[in-house]
């Protein structure tokens, strides 16, 4: 079992949704050298910005990356089992960003660090220095919103976290994502929510949230860029874990992400 560590860098939850809606193995010297060579090789790959990604160069880089890399299916491995997700073609920048961060092994020392009961579980950060250092190396950038009307926050949706402060264009903070749980709603409940939160309703959306459930008040606010295709029982198990008052699980839940298709 992974012990709970200090949360001195818990400023990262600034990237959380505004709505309520580990231990690392010590590498042997030889392994460290091999990994360093591997990382050095990656920095010289065509199209990679050697100084790290910025708001100025991120879009062009991700566009080029999307054309050269066609990964759509990824496996998120956890202590409770694996979650298989499929990313959408109609959000190409977000698909490319997730694939790129996976290839750079960014997620492999991060956790499901937020559990909002019956709402979402969120991953892609930790309270450790390694995560901070990885972000410094990869760059300080955002992704333009790719909010598509048909990509709903239904049960099992995979969506991008963002800051609400000084972000009228709803740009995505690239390093964190969440999986939706939510609940089902009657047409009357949806109509009332639409009036409160200002989102539109049609027959298809009403049917989806009545049958599948989810978090309709987040539609139009965050980019939904994928869905869970296997392993929602694992998502449900993570969502049952005990948390502190800040929705931080009392037991660390590290992840490992890899592309499989």
Residue pairs with C-beta under 8 A, 6 or more apart in sequence:
1 251
2 22
2 23
2 79
2 251
2 252
2 254
3 23
3 252
4 250
4 251
4 252
5 127
5 128
5 252
6 127
7 127
7 248
8 127
9 127
9 128
9 129
9 131
9 132
10 127
10 246
10 248
12 113
12 125
12 127
12 176
13 114
13 125
13 246
14 163
14 165
15 125
15 161
15 162
15 163
15 173
15 175
15 176
16 114
16 122
16 161
17 116
17 120
17 122
17 161
17 178
17 218
17 222
18 164
19 215
19 217
19 218
20 116
20 119
21 116
21 119
21 120
21 215
21 217
21 218
22 109
22 111
22 126
22 252
22 254
23 252
24 109
24 128
24 130
27 35
42 48
42 103
42 104
43 50
47 61
47 64
47 65
47 68
48 61
49 57
49 61
49 139
51 139
52 136
52 137
52 138
52 139
52 140
53 61
53 138
53 139
53 140
53 141
54 139
54 140
54 141
55 140
55 141
55 142
57 141
58 139
58 141
58 142
58 143
58 174
59 93
59 143
59 144
62 92
62 93
62 96
62 97
62 100
62 143
63 92
63 93
63 96
65 96
65 99
65 100
66 92
66 93
66 95
66 96
69 96
69 99
69 100
69 103
71 87
71 95
71 99
71 102
71 259
71 261
72 86
72 87
72 89
72 95
72 261
73 84
73 85
73 86
73 87
73 229
73 259
73 260
73 261
74 84
74 85
74 87
74 98
74 99
74 102
74 257
74 258
74 259
74 260
75 82
75 83
75 84
75 85
75 257
75 258
75 260
76 82
76 83
76 84
76 85
76 107
76 123
76 231
76 255
76 256
76 257
77 255
77 256
77 257
77 258
78 112
78 234
78 238
78 253
78 254
78 255
79 253
79 254
80 234
80 237
80 238
80 253
81 231
81 233
81 234
81 237
82 230
82 231
82 234
83 179
83 228
83 230
83 231
83 232
83 234
83 235
84 228
84 229
84 230
84 231
84 260
85 158
85 179
85 226
85 227
85 228
85 229
86 226
86 227
86 229
87 94
87 95
87 98
87 99
87 158
87 225
87 226
88 95
88 148
88 151
88 224
88 225
88 226
88 227
89 95
90 146
90 148
90 150
90 151
91 146
91 148
91 151
91 223
91 224
91 225
91 226
92 146
93 143
93 144
93 146
94 143
94 146
94 160
94 172
94 223
94 225
95 225
95 226
97 143
97 172
97 174
98 177
98 225
98 226
99 259
101 107
101 138
101 174
101 175
102 257
102 258
102 259
103 259
104 134
104 138
106 134
106 138
106 175
107 123
107 124
107 255
107 256
107 257
108 255
108 256
108 257
109 126
109 128
109 130
109 131
109 134
109 254
110 123
110 124
110 125
110 126
110 131
110 254
110 255
111 123
111 125
111 126
111 249
111 252
111 253
111 254
111 255
112 121
112 122
112 123
112 238
112 249
112 253
112 255
113 122
113 123
113 124
113 125
113 126
113 127
113 248
113 249
113 253
114 120
114 121
114 122
114 178
114 247
114 248
114 249
115 121
115 122
115 238
115 239
115 241
115 243
115 247
115 248
115 249
116 122
116 247
117 239
117 243
118 181
118 182
118 183
118 239
119 180
119 181
119 182
119 215
120 178
120 179
120 180
120 181
120 182
120 215
121 178
121 179
121 181
121 235
121 238
121 239
122 161
122 176
122 177
122 178
123 176
123 177
123 178
123 179
123 255
124 161
124 175
124 176
124 177
125 131
125 175
125 176
126 252
135 175
141 174
142 171
142 172
142 173
142 174
143 160
143 171
143 172
143 174
143 223
144 169
144 171
144 172
145 162
145 169
145 170
145 171
145 172
145 223
146 223
146 225
147 170
147 220
147 221
147 222
147 223
147 224
148 224
150 204
151 157
151 223
151 224
151 225
152 205
152 208
152 209
152 214
152 216
152 219
152 224
153 159
153 180
153 182
153 214
153 215
153 216
153 218
153 219
153 222
153 224
154 180
154 182
154 208
154 209
154 212
154 213
154 214
155 180
155 181
155 182
155 212
155 213
155 214
155 232
156 179
156 180
156 212
156 227
156 228
156 232
156 235
157 179
157 180
157 214
157 224
157 226
157 227
157 228
158 177
158 178
158 179
158 180
158 224
158 225
158 226
158 227
158 228
159 177
159 178
159 179
159 180
159 218
159 222
159 223
159 224
159 225
160 172
160 173
160 174
160 176
160 177
160 178
160 222
160 223
160 224
160 225
161 172
161 173
161 176
161 177
161 178
161 222
162 170
162 171
162 172
162 173
162 222
162 223
163 173
170 221
170 222
170 223
172 222
172 223
179 228
179 235
180 214
180 215
180 218
181 213
181 214
181 235
181 236
181 239
182 213
182 214
182 215
183 213
183 214
184 209
184 210
184 211
184 212
184 213
185 193
185 209
185 210
185 213
185 216
186 210
187 206
187 210
190 201
190 205
190 206
190 209
190 210
190 216
191 201
193 199
193 216
193 217
194 200
194 201
194 216
196 217
197 216
197 217
199 216
199 217
199 219
199 220
205 216
205 219
208 214
209 216
228 235
238 249
238 253
241 249
241 250
241 251
241 253
242 249
242 250
242 251
243 249
243 250
244 250
